[in-house]
Amino acid sequence: MTDAATPITFTDNPMNPLEELLYNGLADPTQMGAFEQIMLEADLYAVPEPGSPGGTPGDDGAKVLRAGEQLVLRGVILNDGRNTVTLFTDPHRARVMFGDDVRILAMQGRKLLDMLKDTVILLNPAGGKGLMMEPDQIKAVLGHEPVRPLVRPSGRVELHAVEPENEPVFLSKALRESFQPPQVQAIWVARAVWPDIGQIGWFADVRSDQPADEITALIQRAVRGLKFGTETLDVSVTKPGGKDGVGVKVV
């Protein structure tokens, strides 16, 4: 139960860089915009109701919300009787509130807030308090300009080997930390050139039995925050086996 009139204060320590921005914004409202901007790009965490996508016990692993599927998330009731959806900036906070065995969904903040823009959101409730966001506030936050997304180029692509000294270290590290067998069997990263449109970048050749759209979505999450400048990243997901990929093998 939460009293919306009670001042919002957090007395614990921030658990991650996103929460550091949140706490700075709570202490100085002029800094709240920085938190809102990064919150839209970072993952937020929620607890799905049983029967909702991602809420089935034992059904582990990445999921893609298909057309027609409805995501139902748990929340709390305010003292004035209104229902809320509860979100968290760290999965540990969800476990503290709903239990250690609870299933937790992670989704990019912008996508999650856009789905919930007509609801009341309570962020990080603890001790009867939480940062409450009304629908008009959510829509205002969604007005922040997004970080320039990676756009998949079109047309003919030429792949080139990567010399050890030219390996994209941060890209390789992000993929290696996010993917391991049996989810994926191998990933090669090659230098890529799209000569017809004058574009350069990187190409990730992924071998996996998992649905291609799920793996692609997970890669986009894994590389979120990496700076590609004017370059881009393309992803190909095919079944394991066959000829080795071009470039450096990162998984």
Salt bridges, closest charged atoms under 4 A:
ASP12 OD2 - ARG93 NH1 2.69
GLU19 OE2 - ARG93 NE 2.73
GLU36 OE1 - HIS144 NE2 2.91
GLU41 OE2 - ARG110 NH2 3.82
ASP43 OD2 - ARG221 NE 3.46
ASP43 OD1 - ARG224 NH1 3.11
ASP59 OD1 - LYS63 NZ 3.38
ASP60 OD1 - ARG103 NH1 2.74
ASP80 OD2 - ARG82 NE 2.90
ASP114 OD1 - LYS117 NZ 3.34
ASP118 OD1 - LYS139 NZ 3.05
GLU134 OE2 - ARG82 NH1 3.08
GLU158 OE2 - ARG156 NH1 3.12
GLU158 OE1 - HIS160 NE2 3.88
GLU167 OE2 - ARG176 NH2 3.80
GLU177 OE2 - LYS173 NZ 2.65
ASP196 OD1 - ARG156 NH2 3.03
ASP205 OD1 - ARG207 NE 2.95
ASP213 OD2 - ARG66 NH1 2.47
GLU214 OE2 - ARG66 NH2 3.86
GLU231 OE2 - ARG191 NH2 2.66
ASP234 OD1 - ARG152 NE 2.70
